[in-house]
Amino acid sequence: MVSRLFALFCGVVVALSFSSVTFAQEDSAQEKKMEKTAKEARWEGNVTRSNPDKSTLTVRKVGSDVERIIHYDISTRWVSQEHGSKKANDIDASQVKDGDRVIAKGTWDKNEFHATLISKRLSHSK
């Protein structure tokens, strides 16, 4: 009788050990996914205001009144690219003007969007 209880106890301990390892792995994978999505950001729209003194662009989402202020710095990469093209040309910040269509990629930090890449979109006719 004691040996059966001991065997049952050992079985329960082993089962709980496996389930806790599985839950820990799932939690870890979910945390990594949440970290990645929380840090990566993308915003696309038309430049409504640019402020080189503060290193910001105000970009309005196409078809909406929603605007975001995009912060950039010396490490931000600037490119221009035609729609559907795989080739991107390096440019500088002075080549992006009000009214230009841009895609900004970067991160959110303390409710501010910091761009690592700003891509000026060119139409097929240019």
A tleap script that builds the chain and sets N, CA, C and O, in Angstrom:
source leaprc.protein.ff14SB
mol = sequence {
  NMET VAL SER ARG LEU PHE ALA LEU PHE CYS
  GLY VAL VAL VAL ALA LEU SER PHE SER SER
  VAL THR PHE ALA GLN GLU ASP SER ALA GLN
  GLU LYS LYS MET GLU LYS THR ALA LYS GLU
  ALA ARG TRP GLU GLY ASN VAL THR ARG SER
  ASN PRO ASP LYS SER THR LEU THR VAL ARG
  LYS VAL GLY SER ASP VAL GLU ARG ILE ILE
  HIE TYR ASP ILE SER THR ARG TRP VAL SER
  GLN GLU HIE GLY SER LYS LYS ALA ASN ASP
  ILE ASP ALA SER GLN VAL LYS ASP GLY ASP
  ARG VAL ILE ALA LYS GLY THR TRP ASP LYS
  ASN GLU PHE HIE ALA THR LEU ILE SER LYS
  ARG LEU SER HIE SER CLYS
}
set mol.1.N position { 0.814 -1.183 0.000 }
set mol.1.CA position { 0.000 0.000 0.000 }
set mol.1.C position { 0.868 1.262 0.000 }
set mol.1.O position { 0.602 2.199 -0.754 }
set mol.2.N position { 1.897 1.288 0.838 }
set mol.2.CA position { 2.797 2.434 0.909 }
set mol.2.C position { 3.533 2.610 -0.413 }
set mol.2.O position { 3.727 3.735 -0.872 }
set mol.3.N position { 3.941 1.507 -1.025 }
set mol.3.CA position { 4.656 1.599 -2.297 }
set mol.3.C position { 3.754 2.140 -3.402 }
set mol.3.O position { 4.223 2.855 -4.287 }
set mol.4.N position { 2.463 1.806 -3.358 }
set mol.4.CA position { 1.528 2.332 -4.362 }
set mol.4.C position { 1.336 3.838 -4.167 }
set mol.4.O position { 1.326 4.587 -5.144 }
set mol.5.N position { 1.185 4.281 -2.945 }
set mol.5.CA position { 1.056 5.708 -2.671 }
set mol.5.C position { 2.317 6.468 -3.080 }
set mol.5.O position { 2.240 7.562 -3.639 }
set mol.6.N position { 3.453 5.887 -2.801 }
set mol.6.CA position { 4.716 6.505 -3.193 }
set mol.6.C position { 4.818 6.604 -4.720 }
set mol.6.O position { 5.244 7.633 -5.244 }
set mol.7.N position { 4.434 5.553 -5.430 }
set mol.7.CA position { 4.461 5.559 -6.897 }
set mol.7.C position { 3.499 6.606 -7.447 }
set mol.7.O position { 3.830 7.315 -8.397 }
set mol.8.N position { 2.312 6.707 -6.855 }
set mol.8.CA position { 1.334 7.709 -7.275 }
set mol.8.C position { 1.872 9.121 -7.035 }
set mol.8.O position { 1.751 9.989 -7.898 }
set mol.9.N position { 2.460 9.343 -5.870 }
set mol.9.CA position { 3.055 10.632 -5.550 }
set mol.9.C position { 4.142 11.008 -6.559 }
set mol.9.O position { 4.179 12.134 -7.054 }
set mol.10.N position { 5.028 10.050 -6.859 }
set mol.10.CA position { 6.105 10.301 -7.832 }
set mol.10.C position { 5.530 10.620 -9.204 }
set mol.10.O position { 6.051 11.488 -9.904 }
set mol.11.N position { 4.471 9.936 -9.597 }
set mol.11.CA position { 3.830 10.200 -10.889 }
set mol.11.C position { 3.259 11.606 -10.964 }
set mol.11.O position { 3.385 12.272 -11.992 }
set mol.12.N position { 2.635 12.066 -9.888 }
set mol.12.CA position { 2.076 13.413 -9.835 }
set mol.12.C position { 3.190 14.460 -9.909 }
set mol.12.O position { 3.067 15.456 -10.621 }
set mol.13.N position { 4.270 14.229 -9.174 }
set mol.13.CA position { 5.397 15.164 -9.187 }
set mol.13.C position { 5.988 15.273 -10.592 }
set mol.13.O position { 6.269 16.376 -11.062 }
set mol.14.N position { 6.175 14.154 -11.254 }
set mol.14.CA position { 6.735 14.152 -12.615 }
set mol.14.C position { 5.786 14.876 -13.572 }
set mol.14.O position { 6.229 15.680 -14.392 }
set mol.15.N position { 4.500 14.599 -13.474 }
set mol.15.CA position { 3.519 15.242 -14.354 }
set mol.15.C position { 3.509 16.754 -14.156 }
set mol.15.O position { 3.468 17.504 -15.131 }
set mol.16.N position { 3.544 17.204 -12.918 }
set mol.16.CA position { 3.565 18.639 -12.637 }
set mol.16.C position { 4.854 19.288 -13.134 }
set mol.16.O position { 4.837 20.429 -13.597 }
set mol.17.N position { 5.956 18.576 -13.042 }
set mol.17.CA position { 7.234 19.109 -13.528 }
set mol.17.C position { 7.177 19.362 -15.024 }
set mol.17.O position { 7.617 20.411 -15.494 }
set mol.18.N position { 6.637 18.409 -15.778 }
set mol.18.CA position { 6.543 18.576 -17.232 }
set mol.18.C position { 5.604 19.716 -17.601 }
set mol.18.O position { 5.894 20.483 -18.519 }
set mol.19.N position { 4.499 19.832 -16.906 }
set mol.19.CA position { 3.546 20.894 -17.244 }
set mol.19.C position { 4.120 22.268 -16.922 }
set mol.19.O position { 3.884 23.214 -17.673 }
set mol.20.N position { 4.867 22.409 -15.830 }
set mol.20.CA position { 5.440 23.712 -15.504 }
set mol.20.C position { 6.517 24.108 -16.498 }
set mol.20.O position { 6.654 25.289 -16.818 }
set mol.21.N position { 7.282 23.146 -16.991 }
set mol.21.CA position { 8.291 23.437 -18.017 }
set mol.21.C position { 7.608 23.900 -19.289 }
set mol.21.O position { 8.054 24.860 -19.918 }
set mol.22.N position { 6.530 23.231 -19.678 }
set mol.22.CA position { 5.796 23.601 -20.889 }
set mol.22.C position { 5.221 25.005 -20.760 }
set mol.22.O position { 5.339 25.806 -21.687 }
set mol.23.N position { 4.596 25.317 -19.616 }
set mol.23.CA position { 4.030 26.652 -19.413 }
set mol.23.C position { 5.120 27.711 -19.400 }
set mol.23.O position { 4.910 28.806 -19.922 }
set mol.24.N position { 6.264 27.422 -18.826 }
set mol.24.CA position { 7.368 28.386 -18.787 }
set mol.24.C position { 7.863 28.686 -20.194 }
set mol.24.O position { 8.171 29.835 -20.511 }
set mol.25.N position { 7.942 27.657 -21.046 }
set mol.25.CA position { 8.386 27.867 -22.419 }
set mol.25.C position { 7.362 28.702 -23.182 }
set mol.25.O position { 7.742 29.594 -23.941 }
set mol.26.N position { 6.071 28.429 -22.994 }
set mol.26.CA position { 5.035 29.196 -23.676 }
set mol.26.C position { 5.049 30.647 -23.215 }
set mol.26.O position { 4.928 31.555 -24.037 }
set mol.27.N position { 5.195 30.878 -21.918 }
set mol.27.CA position { 5.252 32.240 -21.391 }
set mol.27.C position { 6.455 32.990 -21.946 }
set mol.27.O position { 6.346 34.162 -22.305 }
set mol.28.N position { 7.593 32.326 -22.017 }
set mol.28.CA position { 8.807 32.951 -22.537 }
set mol.28.C position { 8.632 33.333 -23.997 }
set mol.28.O position { 9.018 34.430 -24.399 }
set mol.29.N position { 8.056 32.445 -24.795 }
set mol.29.CA position { 7.840 32.732 -26.216 }
set mol.29.C position { 6.854 33.881 -26.386 }
set mol.29.O position { 7.038 34.735 -27.254 }
set mol.30.N position { 5.816 33.907 -25.570 }
set mol.30.CA position { 4.828 34.977 -25.663 }
set mol.30.C position { 5.436 36.317 -25.243 }
set mol.30.O position { 5.136 37.341 -25.857 }
set mol.31.N position { 6.273 36.330 -24.222 }
set mol.31.CA position { 6.925 37.563 -23.785 }
set mol.31.C position { 7.843 38.108 -24.876 }
set mol.31.O position { 7.870 39.315 -25.118 }
set mol.32.N position { 8.591 37.230 -25.532 }
set mol.32.CA position { 9.482 37.669 -26.603 }
set mol.32.C position { 8.679 38.271 -27.749 }
set mol.32.O position { 9.077 39.285 -28.324 }
set mol.33.N position { 7.551 37.650 -28.083 }
set mol.33.CA position { 6.710 38.158 -29.164 }
set mol.33.C position { 6.157 39.531 -28.799 }
set mol.33.O position { 6.131 40.433 -29.637 }
set mol.34.N position { 5.713 39.697 -27.549 }
set mol.34.CA position { 5.179 40.977 -27.113 }
set mol.34.C position { 6.259 42.049 -27.095 }
set mol.34.O position { 5.994 43.194 -27.462 }
set mol.35.N position { 7.481 41.696 -26.671 }
set mol.35.CA position { 8.591 42.656 -26.689 }
set mol.35.C position { 8.865 43.128 -28.102 }
set mol.35.O position { 9.057 44.320 -28.339 }
set mol.36.N position { 8.882 42.194 -29.042 }
set mol.36.CA position { 9.184 42.530 -30.424 }
set mol.36.C position { 8.129 43.466 -30.997 }
set mol.36.O position { 8.474 44.470 -31.620 }
set mol.37.N position { 6.850 43.159 -30.799 }
set mol.37.CA position { 5.804 43.997 -31.358 }
set mol.37.C position { 5.709 45.332 -30.633 }
set mol.37.O position { 5.315 46.331 -31.234 }
set mol.38.N position { 6.057 45.367 -29.374 }
set mol.38.CA position { 6.007 46.621 -28.635 }
set mol.38.C position { 7.118 47.563 -29.074 }
set mol.38.O position { 6.944 48.781 -29.031 }
set mol.39.N position { 8.235 47.031 -29.487 }
set mol.39.CA position { 9.370 47.873 -29.851 }
set mol.39.C position { 9.339 48.306 -31.321 }
set mol.39.O position { 9.718 49.434 -31.634 }
set mol.40.N position { 8.901 47.442 -32.208 }
set mol.40.CA position { 8.890 47.770 -33.620 }
set mol.40.C position { 7.687 48.641 -33.955 }
set mol.40.O position { 6.587 48.426 -33.445 }
set mol.41.N position { 7.913 49.631 -34.824 }
set mol.41.CA position { 6.828 50.529 -35.193 }
set mol.41.C position { 6.959 50.891 -36.663 }
set mol.41.O position { 8.051 50.875 -37.231 }
set mol.42.N position { 5.820 51.218 -37.267 }
set mol.42.CA position { 5.779 51.619 -38.679 }
set mol.42.C position { 4.670 52.642 -38.822 }
set mol.42.O position { 3.585 52.461 -38.269 }
set mol.43.N position { 4.926 53.712 -39.555 }
set mol.43.CA position { 3.912 54.730 -39.808 }
set mol.43.C position { 4.055 55.194 -41.241 }
set mol.43.O position { 5.158 55.490 -41.701 }
set mol.44.N position { 2.936 55.256 -41.947 }
set mol.44.CA position { 2.947 55.641 -43.363 }
set mol.44.C position { 1.950 56.763 -43.571 }
set mol.44.O position { 0.848 56.745 -43.022 }
set mol.45.N position { 2.353 57.745 -44.376 }
set mol.45.CA position { 1.448 58.843 -44.685 }
set mol.45.C position { 2.160 59.976 -45.389 }
set mol.45.O position { 3.255 59.807 -45.924 }
set mol.46.N position { 1.519 61.141 -45.381 }
set mol.46.CA position { 2.054 62.327 -46.040 }
set mol.46.C position { 2.604 63.300 -45.005 }
set mol.46.O position { 1.995 63.519 -43.958 }
set mol.47.N position { 3.748 63.873 -45.307 }
set mol.47.CA position { 4.377 64.851 -44.413 }
set mol.47.C position { 3.532 66.120 -44.433 }
set mol.47.O position { 3.304 66.696 -45.497 }
set mol.48.N position { 3.067 66.559 -43.265 }
set mol.48.CA position { 2.307 67.805 -43.178 }
set mol.48.C position { 3.178 68.954 -42.678 }
set mol.48.O position { 2.968 70.107 -43.055 }
set mol.49.N position { 4.152 68.640 -41.833 }
set mol.49.CA position { 5.087 69.649 -41.327 }
set mol.49.C position { 6.440 69.001 -41.087 }
set mol.49.O position { 6.536 67.863 -40.629 }
set mol.50.N position { 7.469 69.746 -41.404 }
set mol.50.CA position { 8.811 69.274 -41.065 }
set mol.50.C position { 9.490 70.349 -40.228 }
set mol.50.O position { 9.318 71.544 -40.472 }
set mol.51.N position { 10.261 69.915 -39.243 }
set mol.51.CA position { 10.960 70.842 -38.366 }
set mol.51.C position { 12.401 70.360 -38.211 }
set mol.51.O position { 12.703 69.583 -37.305 }
set mol.52.N position { 13.289 70.819 -39.093 }
set mol.52.CA position { 14.681 70.386 -39.013 }
set mol.52.C position { 15.370 70.783 -37.707 }
set mol.52.O position { 16.287 70.093 -37.262 }
set mol.53.N position { 14.937 71.893 -37.085 }
set mol.53.CA position { 15.551 72.329 -35.827 }
set mol.53.C position { 15.287 71.334 -34.698 }
set mol.53.O position { 16.151 71.111 -33.850 }
set mol.54.N position { 14.091 70.736 -34.687 }
set mol.54.CA position { 13.749 69.755 -33.659 }
set mol.54.C position { 13.922 68.316 -34.161 }
set mol.54.O position { 13.683 67.365 -33.417 }
set mol.55.N position { 14.333 68.161 -35.413 }
set mol.55.CA position { 14.502 66.838 -36.035 }
set mol.55.C position { 13.219 66.021 -35.963 }
set mol.55.O position { 13.210 64.887 -35.486 }
set mol.56.N position { 12.127 66.630 -36.451 }
set mol.56.CA position { 10.848 65.935 -36.466 }
set mol.56.C position { 10.134 66.120 -37.797 }
set mol.56.O position { 10.327 67.109 -38.503 }
set mol.57.N position { 9.302 65.132 -38.113 }
set mol.57.CA position { 8.363 65.210 -39.222 }
set mol.57.C position { 6.985 64.905 -38.640 }
set mol.57.O position { 6.837 63.977 -37.845 }
set mol.58.N position { 5.987 65.675 -39.032 }
set mol.58.CA position { 4.609 65.340 -38.670 }
set mol.58.C position { 4.006 64.673 -39.886 }
set mol.58.O position { 3.964 65.256 -40.970 }
set mol.59.N position { 3.533 63.439 -39.703 }
set mol.59.CA position { 3.045 62.624 -40.824 }
set mol.59.C position { 1.591 62.262 -40.573 }
set mol.59.O position { 1.247 61.700 -39.534 }
set mol.60.N position { 0.729 62.598 -41.556 }
set mol.60.CA position { -0.694 62.277 -41.483 }
set mol.60.C position { -0.954 60.998 -42.263 }
set mol.60.O position { -0.571 60.869 -43.426 }
set mol.61.N position { -1.613 60.059 -41.601 }
set mol.61.CA position { -1.963 58.785 -42.219 }
set mol.61.C position { -2.899 59.045 -43.393 }
set mol.61.O position { -3.809 59.868 -43.288 }
set mol.62.N position { -2.686 58.357 -44.504 }
set mol.62.CA position { -3.487 58.546 -45.707 }
set mol.62.C position { -4.945 58.180 -45.420 }
set mol.62.O position { -5.230 57.134 -44.837 }
set mol.63.N position { -5.868 59.063 -45.840 }
set mol.63.CA position { -7.294 58.820 -45.668 }
set mol.63.C position { -7.780 59.019 -44.249 }
set mol.63.O position { -8.843 58.519 -43.882 }
set mol.64.N position { -7.016 59.745 -43.444 }
set mol.64.CA position { -7.358 59.922 -42.041 }
set mol.64.C position { -6.880 61.286 -41.565 }
set mol.64.O position { -6.093 61.952 -42.238 }
set mol.65.N position { -7.358 61.687 -40.410 }
set mol.65.CA position { -6.869 62.922 -39.787 }
set mol.65.C position { -5.845 62.633 -38.700 }
set mol.65.O position { -5.407 63.545 -37.999 }
set mol.66.N position { -5.463 61.372 -38.557 }
set mol.66.CA position { -4.534 60.975 -37.496 }
set mol.66.C position { -3.107 61.332 -37.910 }
set mol.66.O position { -2.637 60.942 -38.979 }
set mol.67.N position { -2.438 62.076 -37.047 }
set mol.67.CA position { -1.056 62.479 -37.298 }
set mol.67.C position { -0.140 61.943 -36.202 }
set mol.67.O position { -0.549 61.790 -35.051 }
set mol.68.N position { 1.095 61.663 -36.578 }
set mol.68.CA position { 2.124 61.249 -35.622 }
set mol.68.C position { 3.355 62.111 -35.861 }
set mol.68.O position { 3.684 62.455 -36.996 }
set mol.69.N position { 4.022 62.448 -34.777 }
set mol.69.CA position { 5.294 63.152 -34.883 }
set mol.69.C position { 6.391 62.098 -34.904 }
set mol.69.O position { 6.508 61.284 -33.988 }
set mol.70.N position { 7.177 62.128 -35.945 }
set mol.70.CA position { 8.271 61.182 -36.135 }
set mol.70.C position { 9.569 61.901 -35.782 }
set mol.70.O position { 9.907 62.917 -36.390 }
set mol.71.N position { 10.293 61.372 -34.801 }
set mol.71.CA position { 11.582 61.941 -34.408 }
set mol.71.C position { 12.690 61.201 -35.150 }
set mol.71.O position { 12.642 59.981 -35.307 }
set mol.72.N position { 13.687 61.955 -35.603 }
set mol.72.CA position { 14.835 61.344 -36.260 }
set mol.72.C position { 16.117 61.940 -35.697 }
set mol.72.O position { 16.103 62.970 -35.022 }
set mol.73.N position { 17.222 61.269 -35.990 }
set mol.73.CA position { 18.516 61.769 -35.537 }
set mol.73.C position { 19.575 61.413 -36.574 }
set mol.73.O position { 19.254 61.003 -37.690 }
set mol.74.N position { 20.816 61.569 -36.200 }
set mol.74.CA position { 21.927 61.350 -37.132 }
set mol.74.C position { 22.007 59.900 -37.598 }
set mol.74.O position { 22.532 59.621 -38.676 }
set mol.75.N position { 21.491 58.982 -36.792 }
set mol.75.CA position { 21.567 57.563 -37.158 }
set mol.75.C position { 20.413 57.103 -38.059 }
set mol.75.O position { 20.435 55.980 -38.563 }
set mol.76.N position { 19.415 57.955 -38.263 }
set mol.76.CA position { 18.277 57.591 -39.111 }
set mol.76.C position { 18.729 57.473 -40.562 }
set mol.76.O position { 19.400 58.359 -41.090 }
set mol.77.N position { 18.354 56.375 -41.192 }
set mol.77.CA position { 18.676 56.162 -42.610 }
set mol.77.C position { 17.552 56.736 -43.454 }
set mol.77.O position { 16.376 56.476 -43.197 }
set mol.78.N position { 17.918 57.521 -44.466 }
set mol.78.CA position { 16.961 58.152 -45.377 }
set mol.78.C position { 17.121 57.531 -46.753 }
set mol.78.O position { 18.233 57.450 -47.275 }
set mol.79.N position { 16.019 57.091 -47.342 }
set mol.79.CA position { 16.056 56.508 -48.684 }
set mol.79.C position { 14.856 57.002 -49.485 }
set mol.79.O position { 13.863 57.472 -48.929 }
set mol.80.N position { 14.975 56.882 -50.804 }
set mol.80.CA position { 13.823 57.101 -51.677 }
set mol.80.C position { 13.653 55.837 -52.503 }
set mol.80.O position { 14.623 55.164 -52.849 }
set mol.81.N position { 12.403 55.533 -52.809 }
set mol.81.CA position { 12.130 54.279 -53.497 }
set mol.81.C position { 10.844 54.401 -54.294 }
set mol.81.O position { 9.849 54.947 -53.815 }
set mol.82.N position { 10.877 53.880 -55.531 }
set mol.82.CA position { 9.664 53.848 -56.335 }
set mol.82.C position { 8.771 52.722 -55.870 }
set mol.82.O position { 9.242 51.707 -55.356 }
set mol.83.N position { 7.478 52.912 -56.055 }
set mol.83.CA position { 6.509 51.898 -55.663 }
set mol.83.C position { 6.794 50.583 -56.400 }
set mol.83.O position { 6.911 50.562 -57.625 }
set mol.84.N position { 6.902 49.501 -55.645 }
set mol.84.CA position { 7.129 48.187 -56.240 }
set mol.84.C position { 8.577 47.882 -56.564 }
set mol.84.O position { 8.887 46.763 -56.973 }
set mol.85.N position { 9.471 48.837 -56.395 }
set mol.85.CA position { 10.874 48.625 -56.701 }
set mol.85.C position { 11.601 48.053 -55.487 }
set mol.85.O position { 11.263 48.358 -54.343 }
set mol.86.N position { 12.597 47.228 -55.753 }
set mol.86.CA position { 13.414 46.697 -54.664 }
set mol.86.C position { 14.635 47.575 -54.422 }
set mol.86.O position { 15.319 47.418 -53.410 }
set mol.87.N position { 14.914 48.493 -55.335 }
set mol.87.CA position { 16.090 49.341 -55.215 }
set mol.87.C position { 15.752 50.625 -54.455 }
set mol.87.O position { 14.825 51.351 -54.813 }
set mol.88.N position { 16.518 50.885 -53.409 }
set mol.88.CA position { 16.348 52.101 -52.623 }
set mol.88.C position { 17.590 52.969 -52.789 }
set mol.88.O position { 18.718 52.480 -52.723 }
set mol.89.N position { 17.367 54.264 -53.007 }
set mol.89.CA position { 18.462 55.215 -53.175 }
set mol.89.C position { 18.649 55.997 -51.881 }
set mol.89.O position { 17.678 56.493 -51.311 }
set mol.90.N position { 19.882 56.110 -51.418 }
set mol.90.CA position { 20.159 56.898 -50.218 }
set mol.90.C position { 19.971 58.381 -50.522 }
set mol.90.O position { 20.423 58.877 -51.554 }
set mol.91.N position { 19.299 59.080 -49.612 }
set mol.91.CA position { 19.086 60.521 -49.732 }
set mol.91.C position { 19.400 61.143 -48.375 }
set mol.91.O position { 19.799 60.445 -47.444 }
set mol.92.N position { 19.220 62.463 -48.268 }
set mol.92.CA position { 19.366 63.099 -46.961 }
set mol.92.C position { 18.039 63.755 -46.567 }
set mol.92.O position { 17.124 63.867 -47.382 }
set mol.93.N position { 17.953 64.176 -45.331 }
set mol.93.CA position { 16.699 64.695 -44.780 }
set mol.93.C position { 16.170 65.906 -45.543 }
set mol.93.O position { 14.959 66.117 -45.595 }
set mol.94.N position { 17.046 66.694 -46.129 }
set mol.94.CA position { 16.607 67.900 -46.839 }
set mol.94.C position { 15.805 67.575 -48.095 }
set mol.94.O position { 15.133 68.457 -48.630 }
set mol.95.N position { 15.856 66.348 -48.577 }
set mol.95.CA position { 15.130 65.967 -49.779 }
set mol.95.C position { 13.694 65.541 -49.509 }
set mol.95.O position { 12.947 65.266 -50.448 }
set mol.96.N position { 13.298 65.482 -48.248 }
set mol.96.CA position { 11.911 65.161 -47.906 }
set mol.96.C position { 11.206 66.475 -47.576 }
set mol.96.O position { 11.606 67.193 -46.660 }
set mol.97.N position { 10.160 66.775 -48.328 }
set mol.97.CA position { 9.433 68.044 -48.201 }
set mol.97.C position { 7.997 67.799 -47.733 }
set mol.97.O position { 7.514 66.667 -47.745 }
set mol.98.N position { 7.327 68.873 -47.322 }
set mol.98.CA position { 5.913 68.783 -46.972 }
set mol.98.C position { 5.127 68.270 -48.178 }
set mol.98.O position { 5.363 68.694 -49.309 }
set mol.99.N position { 4.200 67.362 -47.927 }
set mol.99.CA position { 3.394 66.773 -48.996 }
set mol.99.C position { 3.942 65.457 -49.509 }
set mol.99.O position { 3.215 64.714 -50.169 }
set mol.100.N position { 5.214 65.138 -49.227 }
set mol.100.CA position { 5.801 63.872 -49.685 }
set mol.100.C position { 5.198 62.694 -48.931 }
set mol.100.O position { 4.866 62.796 -47.750 }
set mol.101.N position { 5.063 61.587 -49.629 }
set mol.101.CA position { 4.596 60.340 -49.009 }
set mol.101.C position { 5.808 59.632 -48.430 }
set mol.101.O position { 6.815 59.471 -49.118 }
set mol.102.N position { 5.725 59.202 -47.159 }
set mol.102.CA position { 6.839 58.529 -46.508 }
set mol.102.C position { 6.352 57.305 -45.734 }
set mol.102.O position { 5.188 57.206 -45.345 }
set mol.103.N position { 7.276 56.392 -45.531 }
set mol.103.CA position { 7.085 55.277 -44.616 }
set mol.103.C position { 8.211 55.380 -43.601 }
set mol.103.O position { 9.390 55.405 -43.956 }
set mol.104.N position { 7.826 55.439 -42.334 }
set mol.104.CA position { 8.822 55.522 -41.262 }
set mol.104.C position { 8.795 54.218 -40.476 }
set mol.104.O position { 7.731 53.721 -40.105 }
set mol.105.N position { 9.979 53.675 -40.229 }
set mol.105.CA position { 10.109 52.485 -39.392 }
set mol.105.C position { 11.018 52.840 -38.236 }
set mol.105.O position { 12.005 53.556 -38.404 }
set mol.106.N position { 10.681 52.336 -37.063 }
set mol.106.CA position { 11.481 52.655 -35.891 }
set mol.106.C position { 10.916 52.014 -34.649 }
set mol.106.O position { 10.400 50.897 -34.689 }
set mol.107.N position { 11.018 52.732 -33.537 }
set mol.107.CA position { 10.570 52.202 -32.249 }
set mol.107.C position { 9.801 53.260 -31.471 }
set mol.107.O position { 9.988 54.460 -31.670 }
set mol.108.N position { 8.935 52.791 -30.581 }
set mol.108.CA position { 8.249 53.665 -29.635 }
set mol.108.C position { 9.056 53.680 -28.352 }
set mol.108.O position { 9.426 52.626 -27.833 }
set mol.109.N position { 9.326 54.855 -27.844 }
set mol.109.CA position { 10.024 54.993 -26.578 }
set mol.109.C position { 9.421 56.176 -25.831 }
set mol.109.O position { 9.515 57.317 -26.283 }
set mol.110.N position { 8.807 55.902 -24.698 }
set mol.110.CA position { 8.178 56.942 -23.876 }
set mol.110.C position { 7.178 57.753 -24.701 }
set mol.110.O position { 7.192 58.983 -24.670 }
set mol.111.N position { 6.316 57.059 -25.434 }
set mol.111.CA position { 5.263 57.649 -26.265 }
set mol.111.C position { 5.788 58.541 -27.389 }
set mol.111.O position { 5.076 59.428 -27.861 }
set mol.112.N position { 7.013 58.314 -27.813 }
set mol.112.CA position { 7.573 59.029 -28.959 }
set mol.112.C position { 8.046 58.015 -29.990 }
set mol.112.O position { 8.633 56.988 -29.650 }
set mol.113.N position { 7.782 58.320 -31.246 }
set mol.113.CA position { 8.216 57.465 -32.346 }
set mol.113.C position { 9.604 57.921 -32.788 }
set mol.113.O position { 9.771 59.056 -33.233 }
set mol.114.N position { 10.586 57.055 -32.669 }
set mol.114.CA position { 11.951 57.353 -33.103 }
set mol.114.C position { 12.249 56.526 -34.342 }
set mol.114.O position { 12.260 55.296 -34.289 }
set mol.115.N position { 12.490 57.202 -35.451 }
set mol.115.CA position { 12.681 56.524 -36.728 }
set mol.115.C position { 14.110 56.031 -36.901 }
set mol.115.O position { 15.071 56.753 -36.635 }
set mol.116.N position { 14.229 54.791 -37.349 }
set mol.116.CA position { 15.522 54.253 -37.752 }
set mol.116.C position { 15.657 54.303 -39.270 }
set mol.116.O position { 16.765 54.296 -39.807 }
set mol.117.N position { 14.498 54.354 -39.964 }
set mol.117.CA position { 14.469 54.420 -41.426 }
set mol.117.C position { 13.295 55.281 -41.849 }
set mol.117.O position { 12.179 55.101 -41.364 }
set mol.118.N position { 13.546 56.218 -42.755 }
set mol.118.CA position { 12.474 56.996 -43.372 }
set mol.118.C position { 12.632 56.839 -44.876 }
set mol.118.O position { 13.658 57.195 -45.454 }
set mol.119.N position { 11.585 56.294 -45.496 }
set mol.119.CA position { 11.609 56.026 -46.930 }
set mol.119.C position { 10.640 56.967 -47.639 }
set mol.119.O position { 9.432 56.921 -47.408 }
set mol.120.N position { 11.178 57.811 -48.495 }
set mol.120.CA position { 10.353 58.694 -49.329 }
set mol.120.C position { 9.868 57.864 -50.498 }
set mol.120.O position { 10.665 57.239 -51.197 }
set mol.121.N position { 8.552 57.855 -50.715 }
set mol.121.CA position { 7.975 57.049 -51.782 }
set mol.121.C position { 7.863 57.885 -53.043 }
set mol.121.O position { 7.368 59.012 -53.005 }
set mol.122.N position { 8.316 57.343 -54.150 }
set mol.122.CA position { 8.276 58.023 -55.437 }
set mol.122.C position { 7.200 57.387 -56.299 }
set mol.122.O position { 6.968 56.181 -56.223 }
set mol.123.N position { 6.546 58.194 -57.115 }
set mol.123.CA position { 5.548 57.637 -58.041 }
set mol.123.C position { 6.257 57.071 -59.263 }
set mol.123.O position { 7.449 57.304 -59.459 }
set mol.124.N position { 5.532 56.339 -60.071 }
set mol.124.CA position { 6.112 55.728 -61.270 }
set mol.124.C position { 6.560 56.781 -62.283 }
set mol.124.O position { 7.478 56.523 -63.063 }
set mol.125.N position { 5.938 57.952 -62.289 }
set mol.125.CA position { 6.242 58.963 -63.289 }
set mol.125.C position { 7.503 59.752 -62.996 }
set mol.125.O position { 8.015 60.431 -63.886 }
set mol.126.N position { 8.019 59.685 -61.783 }
set mol.126.CA position { 9.219 60.480 -61.448 }
set mol.126.C position { 10.487 59.762 -61.818 }
set mol.126.O position { 11.579 60.288 -61.605 }
savepdb mol mol.pdb
quit
